[in-house]
Amino acid sequence: MEQELRELVVSGARALAVARGTEVWDEARRRLAELQAGVAQPMVEMPSGTERSLSTSLIMWHVFLDSLLTRHPGAEDELRSILAELPPATGLPSAHDCRSVPGHSVLDVSNTIAGGTQGSVVQASSIGTVTIQTPPYPHSSLPDLQVCPKAKDVDLVSLGVRPARRESGRGPLPPYVTRDRDDELASAMARARERGGLVLVLGEPFAGKTRTALEAMAGELAGFRVYAPVRGADLRGLPMLLQGRSERHVVWLDDLDEHLGDGGLEPRLIAQLRALRVVVLATMRDDAYDEHRHTPYGRVLDLAHTVELAREWSPGERARLASEAARSGDPRLVDAVCSSGPEGVPAYLALGPLLWEEWWRARRADRHPRGHALVRAALDLARCGLDGPLPMELLLKVHEGYADVVGMNRESVADARAWAVARRYGLLRLLERVTGDTWRIAPFLLEAADRSGDLPPVDGQVWGCALEVARADAAYDFEEIAAQAAAAFERAADGGNSQALHNLGVLAQSLGDGEDAERWFRRAAEAGETQSAGRLGRMLAERGEGREAESFLETAAEAGDVGAAAVLGTLLRDRAEHWLTVAADRGSGEEDDDAVTF
């Protein structure tokens, strides 16, 4: 019966559009007005018959009759009687041709909304003014399906796939890795291709639902045109718009829960679209599914072929990931093989860039500068080679040394810690707890730091802390970390950093290489590093080269080095005592100071 009513609406709209101006027109309008009066609730106004074009009149009558029969199904017999008195509807374009009538742009649309509850509303080209006594549906305009792309040509990111991190010479997405449920999804899509219907990909957030669904769409419905309505769009006019088209269509509804409710997807609309062999492909989060499953709006879920997608990848999926990473060489997949964990590969690829940006922007004084510095401490220590669990006490000590992070006094340590360890999107943290109060940096942040050109080199003081920890903890290879520190200091020294010269001297001295230490301290002292002058002076004094040591010690002492001043004083005292003793042994000789001797 529902199909018969749809056909009656279509044929009736054509007959009434053609009948305007004929001798039977006034009588038909009178009888329709009587039918309309039998509807208790406000409804669409009856077309006046003065519309600018037949195309506009056709669409307006379609809206009116659909609303009339929706609210007053008992009017069917009377409507058939009225239509039987009208002349045959010939020479009128079909509904889908109305959008291309010369002189009428698709932008010539104006709807007036007032109050109440309403049936189907079609907004299309050159309607003129339709007054509807109902609250407005947001984004109710329907598309020009001629410009909708084919499934094989769609831009995945524009349809909802989150981009991965940028890689030079590569697109926004890495190659697709086959999922375990792809065969089931392809079969569901193939059945829908034959007879229409709703296919739903269900799963947790960041399970990869959107990418998986769109890849299946491109494979199984390659030649279909894809209509992707904005969230909240009124979909009730779609059947009329699609009727009579030779091309096949798929309606893409990412996050299906955003397309339920008034004007959205519901069982009757699914039936109408199925009759036109339209495929509806949708995704939905588990929590949204559970929320809507037993509500009136959730009845449409009974009609779906549902394919569930797990967020955590199976061993088979990870094996295919490794194969694709090796085949393509895409560094994003290579990193995912090494670093993605229980959160799953899609979450790792999509969230990594988002969380790196969040952390980097948090350094501003009005955001989370102390939280940023706390995470940076763990990140820098990991860059030094301390990739194991780190005590929070150590992170707190290191984070205070970042002079380039301003505004830390505005954020408490407790707030900074809470921000740093909070779970993002229910999945990933910037700092991950290991055991007790020990933490490590999230792997995606360490990888992003290695690629970033914005992050400053690790400071010498942080390297010093890392070396202290590595020397005391047998879990780390101290010699390896020391070699990394030396390489980092040499790079900085080559760039003109005199502090790095001093650090190289300190490192060599800690390793027992006095000759190398002296060389670095001498270069640093010549570059103006007073702390290096003090160390060099002490080394020289200890091996009995007091005369040479004095100038270095004096430079350091004048700069405030108390230890250097003490050593210098001792050297000068010893020299003074030596010469005073010599003088005493030989007689003071002071009476000869003014003598003139030739």
Helices and strands as residue ranges (DSSP letters): H 2-19, H 25-37, H 54-71, G 73-75, H 76-84, G 95-100, E 109-113, E 128-132, G 145-147, G 151-153, H 182-195, E 197-203, H 209-220, E 225-227, H 238-242, E 249-253, G 256-259, H 267-275, E 279-285, H 286-292, G 296-303, E 304-309, H 315-328, H 331-339, H 345-361, H 369-383, E 390-391, H 392-399, G 408-410, H 413-421, E 423-424, E 428-429, E 431-433, E 438-441, H 443-451, H 460-472, H 478-494, H 498-510, H 514-526, H 530-542, H 546-558, H 562-586, G 590-592
